[in-house]
Amino acid sequence: MYTINCKGALIDLSVPKVMGIINVTPDSFYDGGKTQALSQIVAQAEKMISHGAAFLDIGGYSSRPGAADVSEEEELKRVVVAVEAIRREFPKTIISVDTFRSSVAKQAVAAGASIVNDISGGTLDDNMFATVAQLGVPYILMHMRGTPQNMTEKANYNTVTTEVVYELAVRIAEAKAAGINDIIADPGFGFAKTREHGFELLQHLEHFKLLETPLLIGISRKSMIYKTLDVDVQQALNGTTALHSIALLKGASILRVHDVKEAVQCVALVSEVLNSQ
């Protein structure tokens, strides 16, 4: 089982944990614009903490397919004040910063974040690995090809699970060589992946154990759910919970979610099933 060190707080992942998503953006695919004012950010953080979130993931750059680029200055302005506000109100809460820019990671950690969550796995900023190693915080290394602006064009695989595992393994080895100690792998559902790729990855999720890292799964309310069910994103919670159950049974250590209460309940029930064997 895995333990990660978040600025001296040791987090045991033998029981899976839930990470709540707080997007401080105007255009994220599900919650864009809902948490831009500091009062909204703090209220959402309080709700997620009360529902059992072990981590809060703060993002100031929408990475939905085709999203507009955001300047570094704008991302910093959005993220740092949010991290500071949550840290001030909830000092014991472990905050993750969702960014692919090393400068944003550095300033967010200085403001109180304890984890860096990089959708690009270090491919969009050559300084990211060295920066995270210097900061000494856990690093979520996600698989993506290209950028949020062009990733849909790069969803070409012969065997998606094999290729994603291999590409993650290469990046993990490079991150370790740079001095990063705690690495969490994320297959990157929806990032340079079709809907069909997503279900194939979920079917073979146990193969990611080869990476010998904790596994974070981010499928909350994504298009692979609502398009399959022919509903809109607002109606995708039930489908999200169904797929979360499968991910947990296949070895997920962290669920990154919009709906914390339901995910925490899912973890509790699946843990009971696994512990009864």
SVG drawing of the C-alpha trace seen along z (x, -y; Angstrom):
<svg xmlns="http://www.w3.org/2000/svg" viewBox="-30 -38 48 52">
<polyline fill="none" stroke="black" stroke-width="0.4" points="0.0,0.0 1.1,-3.6 1.7,-6.6 2.4,-10.1 4.1,-12.9 2.3,-16.3 4.6,-18.8 5.0,-16.5 1.4,-15.2 1.6,-11.4 -1.5,-10.3 -2.2,-6.6 -3.8,-5.4 -4.5,-1.9 -8.1,-3.1 -8.9,-5.1 -9.3,-8.9 -11.4,-11.5 -10.2,-14.7 -12.7,-17.5 -12.5,-19.6 -12.7,-23.4 -12.3,-25.1 -11.7,-28.8 -12.4,-29.3 -15.2,-30.8 -15.4,-27.9 -14.7,-24.5 -17.0,-21.9 -19.2,-21.2 -18.6,-23.9 -17.2,-26.8 -18.1,-30.1 -19.6,-28.6 -16.6,-29.2 -14.9,-32.5 -15.7,-34.8 -13.6,-34.0 -16.8,-33.6 -18.0,-30.9 -14.6,-29.2 -14.5,-29.1 -18.1,-27.9 -17.4,-25.1 -14.3,-24.1 -16.2,-23.9 -18.9,-21.8 -16.4,-19.3 -14.4,-19.1 -17.6,-18.4 -18.5,-15.7 -15.2,-13.9 -12.7,-15.2 -9.1,-14.3 -7.8,-16.8 -9.0,-19.8 -7.7,-20.4 -7.6,-24.0 -7.4,-24.8 -7.3,-28.1 -6.8,-26.8 -9.7,-25.0 -8.4,-21.9 -11.6,-20.8 -11.1,-19.9 -10.7,-23.0 -10.6,-25.4 -9.1,-28.8 -5.5,-29.4 -5.1,-31.3 -2.0,-33.5 0.3,-32.6 -0.5,-35.9 -4.3,-35.2 -3.8,-31.6 -1.7,-32.8 -4.2,-35.5 -7.0,-33.0 -5.1,-30.2 -3.0,-31.9 -5.8,-33.9 -7.9,-30.7 -5.2,-28.6 -4.5,-31.4 -8.2,-31.7 -8.8,-28.0 -5.5,-27.7 -6.6,-30.6 -10.0,-29.1 -9.1,-25.4 -5.4,-25.2 -5.4,-21.4 -6.8,-20.8 -4.4,-19.4 -4.6,-21.5 -3.5,-20.3 -2.8,-22.8 -3.9,-21.7 -1.4,-23.3 1.1,-22.4 3.2,-25.5 6.1,-25.3 5.9,-28.9 2.2,-28.5 3.1,-25.3 5.9,-27.1 3.8,-30.1 0.8,-28.0 2.9,-25.8 4.3,-28.9 0.7,-30.0 -0.2,-26.8 -0.7,-24.0 0.9,-20.6 0.5,-18.6 1.1,-19.5 -1.4,-18.0 0.0,-18.3 -2.3,-17.2 0.7,-17.2 3.0,-15.0 5.8,-17.5 5.6,-17.6 4.4,-21.3 7.0,-22.8 10.6,-21.5 11.2,-23.0 8.3,-21.2 10.1,-18.1 13.0,-20.1 10.6,-22.5 8.5,-19.8 11.6,-18.0 12.9,-21.2 9.5,-21.8 9.4,-18.3 5.7,-17.7 3.8,-14.8 3.3,-15.0 0.3,-13.8 1.6,-12.8 -1.2,-12.5 -1.1,-11.1 -1.9,-13.4 -0.7,-13.9 -0.5,-17.5 -2.3,-20.3 -5.9,-21.0 -6.3,-22.9 -5.2,-20.0 -5.3,-16.8 -8.4,-15.4 -6.4,-15.2 -3.8,-13.0 -6.2,-10.2 -4.6,-7.6 -3.5,-4.3 -2.9,-0.7 -3.5,0.6 -4.5,-2.2 -3.8,-0.6 -0.4,0.7 0.7,-2.7 -0.6,-4.8 1.0,-2.5 4.3,-2.7 4.3,-6.4 3.4,-7.0 6.3,-4.6 8.8,-6.6 7.7,-9.9 7.6,-8.4 11.2,-7.2 12.2,-10.7 10.4,-12.3 12.1,-10.0 15.5,-10.7 14.8,-14.4 14.3,-13.8 10.6,-13.6 9.8,-11.1 6.0,-10.8 4.4,-10.2 0.7,-9.5 -0.2,-8.3 -3.3,-9.4 -4.4,-7.6 -5.9,-10.9 -9.5,-9.9 -10.7,-12.2 -7.3,-13.7 -6.2,-12.6 -8.6,-9.7 -11.9,-8.9 -15.0,-7.6 -14.1,-4.1 -10.5,-4.5 -11.9,-5.5 -13.9,-2.3 -11.0,-0.2 -8.7,-1.8 -11.2,-1.2 -11.6,2.4 -7.8,3.0 -7.1,0.6 -5.4,3.3 -2.5,3.1 -1.5,-0.2 -0.3,1.6 2.8,2.2 3.7,-1.5 4.1,-0.8 2.5,-4.2 -0.8,-5.2 -3.5,-5.6 -5.7,-8.7 -8.9,-8.4 -10.6,-11.5 -13.8,-10.4 -16.3,-12.6 -19.2,-13.7 -17.0,-13.3 -18.4,-12.9 -17.7,-9.1 -20.5,-8.9 -23.1,-11.4 -22.7,-10.6 -23.0,-6.9 -26.1,-7.4 -27.5,-10.1 -28.0,-12.6 -26.4,-16.0 -23.5,-16.6 -25.9,-17.6 -27.4,-14.1 -24.1,-12.3 -23.7,-11.7 -25.3,-8.2 -23.1,-7.1 -20.1,-8.6 -20.7,-6.6 -21.1,-3.4 -17.7,-3.9 -16.1,-4.9 -17.1,-1.6 -15.3,0.2 -12.2,-1.9 -12.0,-1.2 -12.4,2.5 -9.5,2.4 -7.1,0.6 -7.8,-3.2 -6.2,-5.0 -7.7,-8.5 -11.0,-9.6 -10.9,-13.2 -14.5,-14.3 -17.1,-17.1 -19.5,-15.3 -17.6,-14.5 -20.4,-13.0 -21.4,-10.4 -17.8,-9.4 -17.0,-9.0 -20.0,-6.8 -18.9,-4.8 -15.4,-4.3 -17.0,-3.1 -19.2,-0.5 -16.6,0.8 -14.1,1.0 -16.6,3.2 -16.8,5.5 -13.1,5.8 -12.5,6.3 -15.1,9.0 -13.1,11.3"/>
</svg>
